[in-house]
Amino acid sequence: MILAIVGPTGIGKSEVAMALARSVPSEIVVVDSMQVYRGMDRGTGKPDSAQQKEIPHHGIDLVEPEEEFDVARYRNLLAPVIRAIQAKGRLPILVGGSGLYFRAILDGLCEAPGRDPFLREHLLQQGTEQGAAVLHAELEKVDPEAAARIHPNDLRRIVRALEVFRATGRALSQWQGQTTHPLDGDKRLIGLSMDRALLYQQIEERIDGWLNEGWLEEAGSLNRRALSRTAREALGYRELFAFLEGQADWPMTVSLIKRNTRRYAKRQLAWFRADPRIQWLDVDGKGPEALTAHILDRIRWNEPSLSTSA
């Protein structure tokens, strides 16, 4: 069996995954496009050293932030890890909020990967502000075959082609006809949800906590490095980089981080709501241990045919 815990940022997925891992023989696989970067700890919600020591974690600190990383590489690295966890008779607990990465690891990559709501909105905003022709010129450099087929004013198709390249590091035209196989085994997907206003409150409190615990100082150290485009665009970090470069004052910076994170959570929910396999669990008023009991009951973990390795 493979168990996936999905949901929006700030809802407490990591805490639930830790409680689950303490309850059943398991290891945690983090499905997050930014926790793969070493040194990007505070603003990504990366598990701390004590948590990693208590429960084996995979999928974090894979590369330096100067290096581009993509969903195809993530899948190639983590699929064998998940199979190895299963072979030991342990439960792989996949946890995170990167929908595209979840789709790739669970279902494989068939032709071009699915849409990334966060990246897509960023590109659309750039195209709206700078014009479709600017993005088309970028596309000509990274994927001339696709650029030749797409009209310079067709913003939607330009954005799609650039979205694929930025998310994967590979041209859309190169994806055509390429297929990879999904992971074998019984897949159980649990989605965490809660009242939207309460979720937004938790998000803002979480951001305040990270800022009080040294997130700005971490961003300052990173900003002096030649970061990859993906790392430099990480949610929260890019706003802090802009502050450090004098492009915004502090109150505006904090406000933008909170606003953009709320919007990202909304897009995450929309992404995951579109997957009919996900069983949703309301977390309001429930601690990680109580949620663990609900989840184990839902996946019928005690049934021998389900609790053995797939």
LOKELO-93182 format. One record per residue (C-alpha): residue in three letters; x, y, z. Coordinates in steps of 0.001 Angstrom, whole numbers, always signed. Layout:
! residues N
rec code = Ala	u = X	v = Y	w = Z
...
***
This chain:
! residues 310
rec code = Met	u = +0	v = +0	w = +0
rec code = Ile	u = +964	v = +3619	w = -565
rec code = Leu	u = -676	v = +6269	w = +1628
rec code = Ala	u = -741	v = +9893	w = +498
rec code = Ile	u = -1660	v = +12795	w = +2786
rec code = Val	u = -2517	v = +15865	w = +706
rec code = Gly	u = -4019	v = +19277	w = +1280
rec code = Pro	u = -3227	v = +22990	w = +1347
rec code = Thr	u = -204	v = +24561	w = +2960
rec code = Gly	u = -504	v = +25283	w = +6667
rec code = Ile	u = -3189	v = +22702	w = +7428
rec code = Gly	u = -934	v = +20364	w = +9436
rec code = Lys	u = -109	v = +17575	w = +6983
rec code = Ser	u = +3396	v = +17012	w = +8369
rec code = Glu	u = +2147	v = +16680	w = +11940
rec code = Val	u = -414	v = +14086	w = +10851
rec code = Ala	u = +2234	v = +12195	w = +8879
rec code = Met	u = +4495	v = +12069	w = +11934
rec code = Ala	u = +1651	v = +10760	w = +14117
rec code = Leu	u = +865	v = +8106	w = +11518
rec code = Ala	u = +4508	v = +7092	w = +11264
rec code = Arg	u = +4621	v = +6581	w = +15033
rec code = Ser	u = +1588	v = +4299	w = +14799
rec code = Val	u = +2542	v = +1912	w = +11994
rec code = Pro	u = +5854	v = +663	w = +10517
rec code = Ser	u = +6438	v = +3340	w = +7920
rec code = Glu	u = +8698	v = +5961	w = +6379
rec code = Ile	u = +7803	v = +9448	w = +5169
rec code = Val	u = +8277	v = +10633	w = +1597
rec code = Val	u = +8018	v = +14424	w = +1313
rec code = Val	u = +6297	v = +15555	w = -1885
rec code = Asp	u = +7303	v = +19199	w = -2067
rec code = Ser	u = +8993	v = +20984	w = -4952
rec code = Met	u = +10944	v = +23355	w = -2669
rec code = Gln	u = +11987	v = +21088	w = +207
rec code = Val	u = +14293	v = +19369	w = -2287
rec code = Tyr	u = +16648	v = +22360	w = -1889
rec code = Arg	u = +19269	v = +22359	w = +852
rec code = Gly	u = +19262	v = +25494	w = +2974
rec code = Met	u = +15667	v = +26418	w = +2160
rec code = Asp	u = +14355	v = +25235	w = +5494
rec code = Arg	u = +12385	v = +27849	w = +7388
rec code = Gly	u = +10051	v = +29022	w = +4643
rec code = Thr	u = +9277	v = +25571	w = +3256
rec code = Gly	u = +8143	v = +23939	w = +6494
rec code = Lys	u = +10892	v = +21338	w = +6221
rec code = Pro	u = +10934	v = +18751	w = +9041
rec code = Asp	u = +13601	v = +19539	w = +11616
rec code = Ser	u = +16549	v = +17323	w = +12501
rec code = Ala	u = +14768	v = +15722	w = +15473
rec code = Gln	u = +11828	v = +14672	w = +13300
rec code = Gln	u = +14138	v = +13305	w = +10624
rec code = Lys	u = +16071	v = +11370	w = +13243
rec code = Glu	u = +12912	v = +9884	w = +14744
rec code = Ile	u = +11296	v = +8854	w = +11439
rec code = Pro	u = +13141	v = +8265	w = +8153
rec code = His	u = +12318	v = +11055	w = +5699
rec code = His	u = +12934	v = +11024	w = +1956
rec code = Gly	u = +12607	v = +13673	w = -743
rec code = Ile	u = +14267	v = +16567	w = +1098
rec code = Asp	u = +17707	v = +18204	w = +731
rec code = Leu	u = +18308	v = +16536	w = -2619
rec code = Val	u = +20150	v = +19393	w = -4378
rec code = Glu	u = +21753	v = +22774	w = -3778
rec code = Pro	u = +19507	v = +25782	w = -4508
rec code = Glu	u = +21789	v = +26832	w = -7373
rec code = Glu	u = +20648	v = +23749	w = -9268
rec code = Glu	u = +17502	v = +23501	w = -11364
rec code = Phe	u = +15240	v = +20644	w = -10345
rec code = Asp	u = +12172	v = +19252	w = -12082
rec code = Val	u = +9306	v = +16856	w = -11550
rec code = Ala	u = +10736	v = +14180	w = -13827
rec code = Arg	u = +13956	v = +14082	w = -11832
rec code = Tyr	u = +11994	v = +13924	w = -8596
rec code = Arg	u = +10067	v = +10919	w = -9833
rec code = Asn	u = +13177	v = +9143	w = -11047
rec code = Leu	u = +14827	v = +9601	w = -7645
rec code = Leu	u = +11881	v = +8815	w = -5384
rec code = Ala	u = +10069	v = +5988	w = -7187
rec code = Pro	u = +12861	v = +3487	w = -6319
rec code = Val	u = +12853	v = +4763	w = -2723
rec code = Ile	u = +9133	v = +4088	w = -2387
rec code = Arg	u = +9540	v = +607	w = -3832
rec code = Ala	u = +12351	v = -72	w = -1353
rec code = Ile	u = +10134	v = +1005	w = +1567
rec code = Gln	u = +7422	v = -1367	w = +354
rec code = Ala	u = +9931	v = -4188	w = -34
rec code = Lys	u = +10792	v = -3828	w = +3670
rec code = Gly	u = +7135	v = -4337	w = +4559
rec code = Arg	u = +6764	v = -721	w = +5648
rec code = Leu	u = +4137	v = +1805	w = +4640
rec code = Pro	u = +5306	v = +4698	w = +2441
rec code = Ile	u = +3544	v = +7829	w = +3709
rec code = Leu	u = +3652	v = +10484	w = +1010
rec code = Val	u = +2971	v = +13946	w = +2385
rec code = Gly	u = +3034	v = +17390	w = +823
rec code = Gly	u = +1195	v = +19937	w = -1227
rec code = Ser	u = +2836	v = +19882	w = -4664
rec code = Gly	u = +57	v = +18483	w = -6824
rec code = Leu	u = +2159	v = +18031	w = -9936
rec code = Tyr	u = +4758	v = +16050	w = -8001
rec code = Phe	u = +2063	v = +13841	w = -6479
rec code = Arg	u = +632	v = +13124	w = -9912
rec code = Ala	u = +4041	v = +12239	w = -11293
rec code = Ile	u = +5041	v = +9907	w = -8462
rec code = Leu	u = +1681	v = +8139	w = -8159
rec code = Asp	u = +460	v = +8035	w = -11737
rec code = Gly	u = +3599	v = +8467	w = -13817
rec code = Leu	u = +4252	v = +11068	w = -16470
rec code = Cys	u = +2275	v = +10599	w = -19643
rec code = Glu	u = +3257	v = +13118	w = -22292
rec code = Ala	u = +3512	v = +16559	w = -20706
rec code = Pro	u = +2793	v = +16807	w = -16955
rec code = Gly	u = -383	v = +18355	w = -15626
rec code = Arg	u = -841	v = +22000	w = -14804
rec code = Asp	u = +885	v = +23624	w = -11852
rec code = Pro	u = -1632	v = +26250	w = -10598
rec code = Phe	u = +977	v = +28365	w = -8798
rec code = Leu	u = +3439	v = +28490	w = -11704
rec code = Arg	u = +648	v = +28984	w = -14211
rec code = Glu	u = -731	v = +32030	w = -12415
rec code = His	u = +2760	v = +33514	w = -12152
rec code = Leu	u = +3264	v = +33178	w = -15908
rec code = Leu	u = -187	v = +34563	w = -16692
rec code = Gln	u = +503	v = +37575	w = -14514
rec code = Gln	u = +3849	v = +38100	w = -16234
rec code = Gly	u = +2201	v = +37838	w = -19655
rec code = Thr	u = -528	v = +40274	w = -18676
rec code = Glu	u = +1937	v = +42828	w = -17371
rec code = Gln	u = +4672	v = +42477	w = -20012
rec code = Gly	u = +2740	v = +41210	w = -23004
rec code = Ala	u = +2429	v = +37797	w = -24653
rec code = Ala	u = +5214	v = +38638	w = -27111
rec code = Val	u = +7762	v = +38770	w = -24281
rec code = Leu	u = +6868	v = +35251	w = -23158
rec code = His	u = +6817	v = +34049	w = -26765
rec code = Ala	u = +10379	v = +35325	w = -27198
rec code = Glu	u = +11394	v = +33302	w = -24127
rec code = Leu	u = +9652	v = +30245	w = -25555
rec code = Glu	u = +11591	v = +30606	w = -28823
rec code = Lys	u = +14803	v = +30202	w = -26822
rec code = Val	u = +13806	v = +27135	w = -24799
rec code = Asp	u = +11425	v = +25365	w = -27189
rec code = Pro	u = +11667	v = +26707	w = -30760
rec code = Glu	u = +9540	v = +23864	w = -32112
rec code = Ala	u = +6613	v = +24791	w = -29883
rec code = Ala	u = +7144	v = +28510	w = -30512
rec code = Ala	u = +6868	v = +27923	w = -34259
rec code = Arg	u = +3440	v = +26335	w = -33773
rec code = Ile	u = +2046	v = +28923	w = -31342
rec code = His	u = +989	v = +32427	w = -32393
rec code = Pro	u = +2848	v = +35189	w = -30503
rec code = Asn	u = -472	v = +36528	w = -29197
rec code = Asp	u = -1822	v = +33176	w = -27971
rec code = Leu	u = -1028	v = +33744	w = -24298
rec code = Arg	u = -2794	v = +30619	w = -23053
rec code = Arg	u = -774	v = +28214	w = -25204
rec code = Ile	u = +2472	v = +30127	w = -24653
rec code = Val	u = +1954	v = +29903	w = -20888
rec code = Arg	u = +1270	v = +26173	w = -21110
rec code = Ala	u = +4485	v = +25518	w = -23028
rec code = Leu	u = +6568	v = +27638	w = -20653
rec code = Glu	u = +4837	v = +26075	w = -17663
rec code = Val	u = +5986	v = +22638	w = -18786
rec code = Phe	u = +9548	v = +23816	w = -19376
rec code = Arg	u = +9874	v = +25655	w = -16067
rec code = Ala	u = +8302	v = +22814	w = -14094
rec code = Thr	u = +10323	v = +20037	w = -15716
rec code = Gly	u = +13364	v = +21598	w = -17341
rec code = Arg	u = +12356	v = +19976	w = -20627
rec code = Ala	u = +10653	v = +21394	w = -23705
rec code = Leu	u = +6985	v = +20626	w = -24276
rec code = Ser	u = +7842	v = +19275	w = -27722
rec code = Gln	u = +10217	v = +16753	w = -26114
rec code = Trp	u = +7445	v = +15390	w = -23909
rec code = Gln	u = +5244	v = +14377	w = -26812
rec code = Gly	u = +4879	v = +10621	w = -27029
rec code = Gln	u = +6858	v = +9977	w = -23834
rec code = Thr	u = +5255	v = +7770	w = -21217
rec code = Thr	u = +6424	v = +6520	w = -17820
rec code = His	u = +4687	v = +3914	w = -15719
rec code = Pro	u = +2826	v = +4606	w = -12478
rec code = Leu	u = +3844	v = +3079	w = -9185
rec code = Asp	u = +2381	v = -333	w = -8540
rec code = Gly	u = +323	v = -1098	w = -5461
rec code = Asp	u = -2817	v = -42	w = -3677
rec code = Lys	u = -2875	v = +3766	w = -3400
rec code = Arg	u = -4902	v = +5453	w = -675
rec code = Leu	u = -5230	v = +9241	w = -813
rec code = Ile	u = -6428	v = +11252	w = +2191
rec code = Gly	u = -7098	v = +14975	w = +1836
rec code = Leu	u = -7123	v = +17297	w = +4845
rec code = Ser	u = -9577	v = +20187	w = +4841
rec code = Met	u = -10866	v = +22782	w = +7275
rec code = Asp	u = -12871	v = +25980	w = +7466
rec code = Arg	u = -11300	v = +28432	w = +5014
rec code = Ala	u = -11156	v = +31354	w = +7449
rec code = Leu	u = -9471	v = +29184	w = +10081
rec code = Leu	u = -7000	v = +27860	w = +7526
rec code = Tyr	u = -6049	v = +31379	w = +6506
rec code = Gln	u = -5585	v = +32318	w = +10161
rec code = Gln	u = -3260	v = +29331	w = +10648
rec code = Ile	u = -1308	v = +30277	w = +7542
rec code = Glu	u = -743	v = +33817	w = +8781
rec code = Glu	u = +269	v = +32644	w = +12246
rec code = Arg	u = +2669	v = +30145	w = +10692
rec code = Ile	u = +4294	v = +32864	w = +8586
rec code = Asp	u = +4657	v = +35130	w = +11614
rec code = Gly	u = +6314	v = +32268	w = +13472
rec code = Trp	u = +8766	v = +31557	w = +10670
rec code = Leu	u = +9695	v = +35238	w = +10438
rec code = Asn	u = +10286	v = +35368	w = +14189
rec code = Glu	u = +12472	v = +32270	w = +13950
rec code = Gly	u = +14937	v = +33616	w = +11391
rec code = Trp	u = +13351	v = +33231	w = +7957
rec code = Leu	u = +14562	v = +36668	w = +6809
rec code = Glu	u = +18127	v = +35860	w = +7866
rec code = Glu	u = +17954	v = +32569	w = +5960
rec code = Ala	u = +16670	v = +34409	w = +2893
rec code = Gly	u = +19488	v = +36939	w = +3220
rec code = Ser	u = +22096	v = +34192	w = +3073
rec code = Leu	u = +20401	v = +32614	w = +64
rec code = Asn	u = +20040	v = +35928	w = -1756
rec code = Arg	u = +23821	v = +36240	w = -1920
rec code = Arg	u = +24021	v = +33017	w = -3909
rec code = Ala	u = +23444	v = +32376	w = -7619
rec code = Leu	u = +20121	v = +30629	w = -7090
rec code = Ser	u = +18350	v = +28669	w = -9785
rec code = Arg	u = +15303	v = +30309	w = -11293
rec code = Thr	u = +13045	v = +27792	w = -9556
rec code = Ala	u = +14542	v = +28401	w = -6115
rec code = Arg	u = +14485	v = +32181	w = -6554
rec code = Glu	u = +10773	v = +32071	w = -7363
rec code = Ala	u = +9879	v = +30036	w = -4243
rec code = Leu	u = +6787	v = +31340	w = -2475
rec code = Gly	u = +7736	v = +33678	w = +361
rec code = Tyr	u = +11405	v = +33729	w = -551
rec code = Arg	u = +10886	v = +35847	w = -3652
rec code = Glu	u = +9012	v = +38449	w = -1571
rec code = Leu	u = +11832	v = +38470	w = +1010
rec code = Phe	u = +14431	v = +38781	w = -1746
rec code = Ala	u = +12544	v = +41811	w = -3081
rec code = Phe	u = +12567	v = +43385	w = +399
rec code = Leu	u = +16284	v = +42747	w = +798
rec code = Glu	u = +16868	v = +44442	w = -2554
rec code = Gly	u = +14882	v = +47521	w = -1504
rec code = Gln	u = +11871	v = +46878	w = -3732
rec code = Ala	u = +9293	v = +46887	w = -919
rec code = Asp	u = +9004	v = +47941	w = +2717
rec code = Trp	u = +8580	v = +45421	w = +5524
rec code = Pro	u = +4820	v = +45749	w = +6169
rec code = Met	u = +4135	v = +45360	w = +2444
rec code = Thr	u = +6479	v = +42359	w = +2238
rec code = Val	u = +4751	v = +40513	w = +5082
rec code = Ser	u = +1338	v = +41374	w = +3632
rec code = Leu	u = +2340	v = +40030	w = +197
rec code = Ile	u = +3701	v = +36788	w = +1645
rec code = Lys	u = +467	v = +36177	w = +3517
rec code = Arg	u = -1744	v = +37121	w = +585
rec code = Asn	u = +179	v = +35020	w = -1925
rec code = Thr	u = +252	v = +32053	w = +453
rec code = Arg	u = -3502	v = +32248	w = +966
rec code = Arg	u = -3982	v = +32294	w = -2789
rec code = Tyr	u = -1644	v = +29352	w = -3192
rec code = Ala	u = -3617	v = +27360	w = -610
rec code = Lys	u = -6799	v = +28074	w = -2551
rec code = Arg	u = -5195	v = +26802	w = -5773
rec code = Gln	u = -3907	v = +23694	w = -4008
rec code = Leu	u = -7415	v = +22882	w = -2803
rec code = Ala	u = -8794	v = +23319	w = -6312
rec code = Trp	u = -6122	v = +20993	w = -7693
rec code = Phe	u = -6704	v = +18223	w = -5178
rec code = Arg	u = -10506	v = +18571	w = -5249
rec code = Ala	u = -10352	v = +17551	w = -8905
rec code = Asp	u = -8991	v = +14103	w = -7969
rec code = Pro	u = -11945	v = +11786	w = -7240
rec code = Arg	u = -9701	v = +9245	w = -5481
rec code = Ile	u = -9077	v = +11521	w = -2521
rec code = Gln	u = -11059	v = +10843	w = +666
rec code = Trp	u = -11488	v = +14131	w = +2489
rec code = Leu	u = -11147	v = +14476	w = +6222
rec code = Asp	u = -12187	v = +17588	w = +8147
rec code = Val	u = -9443	v = +18435	w = +10652
rec code = Asp	u = -11332	v = +21120	w = +12614
rec code = Gly	u = -10893	v = +20487	w = +16336
rec code = Lys	u = -8965	v = +17263	w = +15857
rec code = Gly	u = -5343	v = +16725	w = +16867
rec code = Pro	u = -2844	v = +14610	w = +14884
rec code = Glu	u = -3443	v = +11503	w = +17011
rec code = Ala	u = -7216	v = +11640	w = +16532
rec code = Leu	u = -6760	v = +12188	w = +12804
rec code = Thr	u = -4399	v = +9215	w = +12687
rec code = Ala	u = -7104	v = +6973	w = +14129
rec code = His	u = -9591	v = +8242	w = +11540
rec code = Ile	u = -7139	v = +7659	w = +8695
rec code = Leu	u = -6165	v = +4146	w = +9768
rec code = Asp	u = -9839	v = +3292	w = +10034
rec code = Arg	u = -10552	v = +4687	w = +6577
rec code = Ile	u = -7772	v = +2748	w = +4879
rec code = Arg	u = -8641	v = -383	w = +6894
rec code = Trp	u = -5005	v = -781	w = +7886
rec code = Asn	u = -5689	v = -3754	w = +10148
rec code = Glu	u = -6933	v = -5894	w = +7282
rec code = Pro	u = -4074	v = -8312	w = +6507
rec code = Ser	u = -4405	v = -7941	w = +2734
rec code = Leu	u = -3944	v = -4169	w = +3032
rec code = Ser	u = -1356	v = -3882	w = +5797
rec code = Thr	u = +1225	v = -6035	w = +4065
rec code = Ser	u = +3618	v = -4589	w = +1533
rec code = Ala	u = +2282	v = -4116	w = -1982
***
